[in-house]
């Protein structure tokens, strides 16, 4: 079986609250978009973090504690829904 140098596990996994070293960009991974003050409304209501979109995955981490984080590889995404909300 030929070896594939482009196999990137970050594209195929979902990680919750993982070691913060996994939030570092990997070889050939590039930031496409970054936004602050993004709330994870499902798991961390009323807590804002930073969202980073790269060419391989979507990441989010809590501002006050980077140990609370999420990394979702694009190969695992089947549906995307965007909602604009207002939090007082």
Phi and psi in radians as a Rosetta constraint file:
Dihedral C 1 N 2 CA 2 C 2 CIRCULARHARMONIC -1.211 0.35
Dihedral N 2 CA 2 C 2 N 3 CIRCULARHARMONIC 2.550 0.35
Dihedral C 2 N 3 CA 3 C 3 CIRCULARHARMONIC -1.403 0.35
Dihedral N 3 CA 3 C 3 N 4 CIRCULARHARMONIC 2.483 0.35
Dihedral C 3 N 4 CA 4 C 4 CIRCULARHARMONIC -1.970 0.35
Dihedral N 4 CA 4 C 4 N 5 CIRCULARHARMONIC 1.894 0.35
Dihedral C 4 N 5 CA 5 C 5 CIRCULARHARMONIC -1.280 0.35
Dihedral N 5 CA 5 C 5 N 6 CIRCULARHARMONIC -0.159 0.35
Dihedral C 5 N 6 CA 6 C 6 CIRCULARHARMONIC -1.692 0.35
Dihedral N 6 CA 6 C 6 N 7 CIRCULARHARMONIC 0.039 0.35
Dihedral C 6 N 7 CA 7 C 7 CIRCULARHARMONIC -1.176 0.35
Dihedral N 7 CA 7 C 7 N 8 CIRCULARHARMONIC 2.102 0.35
Dihedral C 7 N 8 CA 8 C 8 CIRCULARHARMONIC -2.210 0.35
Dihedral N 8 CA 8 C 8 N 9 CIRCULARHARMONIC 1.938 0.35
Dihedral C 8 N 9 CA 9 C 9 CIRCULARHARMONIC -1.109 0.35
Dihedral N 9 CA 9 C 9 N 10 CIRCULARHARMONIC -0.450 0.35
Dihedral C 9 N 10 CA 10 C 10 CIRCULARHARMONIC -1.067 0.35
Dihedral N 10 CA 10 C 10 N 11 CIRCULARHARMONIC -0.445 0.35
Dihedral C 10 N 11 CA 11 C 11 CIRCULARHARMONIC -1.367 0.35
Dihedral N 11 CA 11 C 11 N 12 CIRCULARHARMONIC -0.239 0.35
Dihedral C 11 N 12 CA 12 C 12 CIRCULARHARMONIC -2.128 0.35
Dihedral N 12 CA 12 C 12 N 13 CIRCULARHARMONIC 0.170 0.35
Dihedral C 12 N 13 CA 13 C 13 CIRCULARHARMONIC -2.252 0.35
Dihedral N 13 CA 13 C 13 N 14 CIRCULARHARMONIC 2.764 0.35
Dihedral C 13 N 14 CA 14 C 14 CIRCULARHARMONIC -2.086 0.35
Dihedral N 14 CA 14 C 14 N 15 CIRCULARHARMONIC 2.224 0.35
Dihedral C 14 N 15 CA 15 C 15 CIRCULARHARMONIC -2.219 0.35
Dihedral N 15 CA 15 C 15 N 16 CIRCULARHARMONIC 2.341 0.35
Dihedral C 15 N 16 CA 16 C 16 CIRCULARHARMONIC -2.005 0.35
Dihedral N 16 CA 16 C 16 N 17 CIRCULARHARMONIC 2.374 0.35
Dihedral C 16 N 17 CA 17 C 17 CIRCULARHARMONIC 0.809 0.35
Dihedral N 17 CA 17 C 17 N 18 CIRCULARHARMONIC 0.829 0.35
Dihedral C 17 N 18 CA 18 C 18 CIRCULARHARMONIC -1.552 0.35
Dihedral N 18 CA 18 C 18 N 19 CIRCULARHARMONIC 2.982 0.35
Dihedral C 18 N 19 CA 19 C 19 CIRCULARHARMONIC -0.970 0.35
Dihedral N 19 CA 19 C 19 N 20 CIRCULARHARMONIC 2.362 0.35
Dihedral C 19 N 20 CA 20 C 20 CIRCULARHARMONIC -1.109 0.35
Dihedral N 20 CA 20 C 20 N 21 CIRCULARHARMONIC -0.296 0.35
Dihedral C 20 N 21 CA 21 C 21 CIRCULARHARMONIC -1.108 0.35
Dihedral N 21 CA 21 C 21 N 22 CIRCULARHARMONIC -0.448 0.35
Dihedral C 21 N 22 CA 22 C 22 CIRCULARHARMONIC -1.290 0.35
Dihedral N 22 CA 22 C 22 N 23 CIRCULARHARMONIC -0.182 0.35
Dihedral C 22 N 23 CA 23 C 23 CIRCULARHARMONIC -1.457 0.35
Dihedral N 23 CA 23 C 23 N 24 CIRCULARHARMONIC -0.234 0.35
Dihedral C 23 N 24 CA 24 C 24 CIRCULARHARMONIC -1.186 0.35
Dihedral N 24 CA 24 C 24 N 25 CIRCULARHARMONIC 2.503 0.35
Dihedral C 24 N 25 CA 25 C 25 CIRCULARHARMONIC -1.163 0.35
Dihedral N 25 CA 25 C 25 N 26 CIRCULARHARMONIC 2.497 0.35
Dihedral C 25 N 26 CA 26 C 26 CIRCULARHARMONIC -1.652 0.35
Dihedral N 26 CA 26 C 26 N 27 CIRCULARHARMONIC 3.003 0.35
Dihedral C 26 N 27 CA 27 C 27 CIRCULARHARMONIC -0.966 0.35
Dihedral N 27 CA 27 C 27 N 28 CIRCULARHARMONIC 2.269 0.35
Dihedral C 27 N 28 CA 28 C 28 CIRCULARHARMONIC 1.244 0.35
Dihedral N 28 CA 28 C 28 N 29 CIRCULARHARMONIC 0.080 0.35
Dihedral C 28 N 29 CA 29 C 29 CIRCULARHARMONIC -1.564 0.35
Dihedral N 29 CA 29 C 29 N 30 CIRCULARHARMONIC 2.333 0.35
Dihedral C 29 N 30 CA 30 C 30 CIRCULARHARMONIC -2.255 0.35
Dihedral N 30 CA 30 C 30 N 31 CIRCULARHARMONIC 2.432 0.35
Dihedral C 30 N 31 CA 31 C 31 CIRCULARHARMONIC -1.250 0.35
Dihedral N 31 CA 31 C 31 N 32 CIRCULARHARMONIC 2.256 0.35
Dihedral C 31 N 32 CA 32 C 32 CIRCULARHARMONIC -1.763 0.35
Dihedral N 32 CA 32 C 32 N 33 CIRCULARHARMONIC -0.664 0.35
Dihedral C 32 N 33 CA 33 C 33 CIRCULARHARMONIC -2.696 0.35
Dihedral N 33 CA 33 C 33 N 34 CIRCULARHARMONIC 2.518 0.35
Dihedral C 33 N 34 CA 34 C 34 CIRCULARHARMONIC -2.455 0.35
Dihedral N 34 CA 34 C 34 N 35 CIRCULARHARMONIC 2.380 0.35
Dihedral C 34 N 35 CA 35 C 35 CIRCULARHARMONIC -2.475 0.35
Dihedral N 35 CA 35 C 35 N 36 CIRCULARHARMONIC 2.475 0.35
Dihedral C 35 N 36 CA 36 C 36 CIRCULARHARMONIC -1.773 0.35
Dihedral N 36 CA 36 C 36 N 37 CIRCULARHARMONIC 2.971 0.35
Dihedral C 36 N 37 CA 37 C 37 CIRCULARHARMONIC 1.055 0.35
Dihedral N 37 CA 37 C 37 N 38 CIRCULARHARMONIC 0.754 0.35
Dihedral C 37 N 38 CA 38 C 38 CIRCULARHARMONIC -1.839 0.35
Dihedral N 38 CA 38 C 38 N 39 CIRCULARHARMONIC 2.211 0.35
Dihedral C 38 N 39 CA 39 C 39 CIRCULARHARMONIC -1.703 0.35
Dihedral N 39 CA 39 C 39 N 40 CIRCULARHARMONIC 2.322 0.35
Dihedral C 39 N 40 CA 40 C 40 CIRCULARHARMONIC -1.487 0.35
Dihedral N 40 CA 40 C 40 N 41 CIRCULARHARMONIC 1.591 0.35
Dihedral C 40 N 41 CA 41 C 41 CIRCULARHARMONIC -1.211 0.35
Dihedral N 41 CA 41 C 41 N 42 CIRCULARHARMONIC -0.338 0.35
Dihedral C 41 N 42 CA 42 C 42 CIRCULARHARMONIC -1.478 0.35
Dihedral N 42 CA 42 C 42 N 43 CIRCULARHARMONIC -0.664 0.35
Dihedral C 42 N 43 CA 43 C 43 CIRCULARHARMONIC -2.046 0.35
Dihedral N 43 CA 43 C 43 N 44 CIRCULARHARMONIC -0.378 0.35
Dihedral C 43 N 44 CA 44 C 44 CIRCULARHARMONIC -2.405 0.35
Dihedral N 44 CA 44 C 44 N 45 CIRCULARHARMONIC 1.094 0.35
Dihedral C 44 N 45 CA 45 C 45 CIRCULARHARMONIC -1.039 0.35
Dihedral N 45 CA 45 C 45 N 46 CIRCULARHARMONIC 2.487 0.35
Dihedral C 45 N 46 CA 46 C 46 CIRCULARHARMONIC 1.129 0.35
Dihedral N 46 CA 46 C 46 N 47 CIRCULARHARMONIC 0.297 0.35
Dihedral C 46 N 47 CA 47 C 47 CIRCULARHARMONIC -2.155 0.35
Dihedral N 47 CA 47 C 47 N 48 CIRCULARHARMONIC 2.231 0.35
Dihedral C 47 N 48 CA 48 C 48 CIRCULARHARMONIC -1.789 0.35
Dihedral N 48 CA 48 C 48 N 49 CIRCULARHARMONIC 2.682 0.35
Dihedral C 48 N 49 CA 49 C 49 CIRCULARHARMONIC -2.544 0.35
Dihedral N 49 CA 49 C 49 N 50 CIRCULARHARMONIC -2.912 0.35
Dihedral C 49 N 50 CA 50 C 50 CIRCULARHARMONIC -1.921 0.35
Dihedral N 50 CA 50 C 50 N 51 CIRCULARHARMONIC 2.353 0.35
Dihedral C 50 N 51 CA 51 C 51 CIRCULARHARMONIC -1.860 0.35
Dihedral N 51 CA 51 C 51 N 52 CIRCULARHARMONIC 2.300 0.35
Dihedral C 51 N 52 CA 52 C 52 CIRCULARHARMONIC -2.207 0.35
Dihedral N 52 CA 52 C 52 N 53 CIRCULARHARMONIC 2.238 0.35
Dihedral C 52 N 53 CA 53 C 53 CIRCULARHARMONIC -1.964 0.35
Dihedral N 53 CA 53 C 53 N 54 CIRCULARHARMONIC 2.217 0.35
Dihedral C 53 N 54 CA 54 C 54 CIRCULARHARMONIC -2.070 0.35
Dihedral N 54 CA 54 C 54 N 55 CIRCULARHARMONIC -3.117 0.35
Dihedral C 54 N 55 CA 55 C 55 CIRCULARHARMONIC -1.279 0.35
Dihedral N 55 CA 55 C 55 N 56 CIRCULARHARMONIC -0.120 0.35
Dihedral C 55 N 56 CA 56 C 56 CIRCULARHARMONIC -2.062 0.35
Dihedral N 56 CA 56 C 56 N 57 CIRCULARHARMONIC -0.442 0.35
Dihedral C 56 N 57 CA 57 C 57 CIRCULARHARMONIC -2.820 0.35
Dihedral N 57 CA 57 C 57 N 58 CIRCULARHARMONIC 2.989 0.35
Dihedral C 57 N 58 CA 58 C 58 CIRCULARHARMONIC -1.939 0.35
Dihedral N 58 CA 58 C 58 N 59 CIRCULARHARMONIC 2.319 0.35
Dihedral C 58 N 59 CA 59 C 59 CIRCULARHARMONIC -2.273 0.35
Dihedral N 59 CA 59 C 59 N 60 CIRCULARHARMONIC 2.623 0.35
Dihedral C 59 N 60 CA 60 C 60 CIRCULARHARMONIC -2.502 0.35
Dihedral N 60 CA 60 C 60 N 61 CIRCULARHARMONIC 2.430 0.35
Dihedral C 60 N 61 CA 61 C 61 CIRCULARHARMONIC -2.506 0.35
Dihedral N 61 CA 61 C 61 N 62 CIRCULARHARMONIC 2.599 0.35
Dihedral C 61 N 62 CA 62 C 62 CIRCULARHARMONIC -1.239 0.35
Dihedral N 62 CA 62 C 62 N 63 CIRCULARHARMONIC 2.384 0.35
Dihedral C 62 N 63 CA 63 C 63 CIRCULARHARMONIC -1.024 0.35
Dihedral N 63 CA 63 C 63 N 64 CIRCULARHARMONIC -0.826 0.35
Dihedral C 63 N 64 CA 64 C 64 CIRCULARHARMONIC -1.384 0.35
Dihedral N 64 CA 64 C 64 N 65 CIRCULARHARMONIC -0.315 0.35
Dihedral C 64 N 65 CA 65 C 65 CIRCULARHARMONIC -2.690 0.35
Dihedral N 65 CA 65 C 65 N 66 CIRCULARHARMONIC 1.716 0.35
Dihedral C 65 N 66 CA 66 C 66 CIRCULARHARMONIC -1.122 0.35
Dihedral N 66 CA 66 C 66 N 67 CIRCULARHARMONIC -0.203 0.35
Dihedral C 66 N 67 CA 67 C 67 CIRCULARHARMONIC -1.216 0.35
Dihedral N 67 CA 67 C 67 N 68 CIRCULARHARMONIC -0.300 0.35
Dihedral C 67 N 68 CA 68 C 68 CIRCULARHARMONIC -1.656 0.35
Dihedral N 68 CA 68 C 68 N 69 CIRCULARHARMONIC 1.847 0.35
Dihedral C 68 N 69 CA 69 C 69 CIRCULARHARMONIC -2.664 0.35
Dihedral N 69 CA 69 C 69 N 70 CIRCULARHARMONIC 2.999 0.35
Dihedral C 69 N 70 CA 70 C 70 CIRCULARHARMONIC -2.576 0.35
Dihedral N 70 CA 70 C 70 N 71 CIRCULARHARMONIC 2.367 0.35
Dihedral C 70 N 71 CA 71 C 71 CIRCULARHARMONIC -2.341 0.35
Dihedral N 71 CA 71 C 71 N 72 CIRCULARHARMONIC 2.126 0.35
Dihedral C 71 N 72 CA 72 C 72 CIRCULARHARMONIC -2.145 0.35
Dihedral N 72 CA 72 C 72 N 73 CIRCULARHARMONIC 2.043 0.35
Dihedral C 72 N 73 CA 73 C 73 CIRCULARHARMONIC -1.268 0.35
Dihedral N 73 CA 73 C 73 N 74 CIRCULARHARMONIC 2.513 0.35
Dihedral C 73 N 74 CA 74 C 74 CIRCULARHARMONIC -1.074 0.35
Dihedral N 74 CA 74 C 74 N 75 CIRCULARHARMONIC -0.523 0.35
Dihedral C 74 N 75 CA 75 C 75 CIRCULARHARMONIC -1.193 0.35
Dihedral N 75 CA 75 C 75 N 76 CIRCULARHARMONIC -0.246 0.35
Dihedral C 75 N 76 CA 76 C 76 CIRCULARHARMONIC -1.673 0.35
Dihedral N 76 CA 76 C 76 N 77 CIRCULARHARMONIC -0.142 0.35
Dihedral C 76 N 77 CA 77 C 77 CIRCULARHARMONIC -1.495 0.35
Dihedral N 77 CA 77 C 77 N 78 CIRCULARHARMONIC 2.230 0.35
Dihedral C 77 N 78 CA 78 C 78 CIRCULARHARMONIC -1.963 0.35
Dihedral N 78 CA 78 C 78 N 79 CIRCULARHARMONIC -0.339 0.35
Dihedral C 78 N 79 CA 79 C 79 CIRCULARHARMONIC -2.699 0.35
Dihedral N 79 CA 79 C 79 N 80 CIRCULARHARMONIC 2.494 0.35
Dihedral C 79 N 80 CA 80 C 80 CIRCULARHARMONIC -2.201 0.35
Dihedral N 80 CA 80 C 80 N 81 CIRCULARHARMONIC 2.319 0.35
Dihedral C 80 N 81 CA 81 C 81 CIRCULARHARMONIC -2.324 0.35
Dihedral N 81 CA 81 C 81 N 82 CIRCULARHARMONIC 2.269 0.35
Dihedral C 81 N 82 CA 82 C 82 CIRCULARHARMONIC -2.006 0.35
Dihedral N 82 CA 82 C 82 N 83 CIRCULARHARMONIC 2.267 0.35
Dihedral C 82 N 83 CA 83 C 83 CIRCULARHARMONIC -2.228 0.35
Dihedral N 83 CA 83 C 83 N 84 CIRCULARHARMONIC 2.329 0.35
Dihedral C 83 N 84 CA 84 C 84 CIRCULARHARMONIC -1.674 0.35
Dihedral N 84 CA 84 C 84 N 85 CIRCULARHARMONIC 2.256 0.35
Dihedral C 84 N 85 CA 85 C 85 CIRCULARHARMONIC -2.321 0.35
Dihedral N 85 CA 85 C 85 N 86 CIRCULARHARMONIC 2.934 0.35
Dihedral C 85 N 86 CA 86 C 86 CIRCULARHARMONIC -2.136 0.35
Dihedral N 86 CA 86 C 86 N 87 CIRCULARHARMONIC 2.245 0.35
Dihedral C 86 N 87 CA 87 C 87 CIRCULARHARMONIC -2.013 0.35
Dihedral N 87 CA 87 C 87 N 88 CIRCULARHARMONIC 2.253 0.35
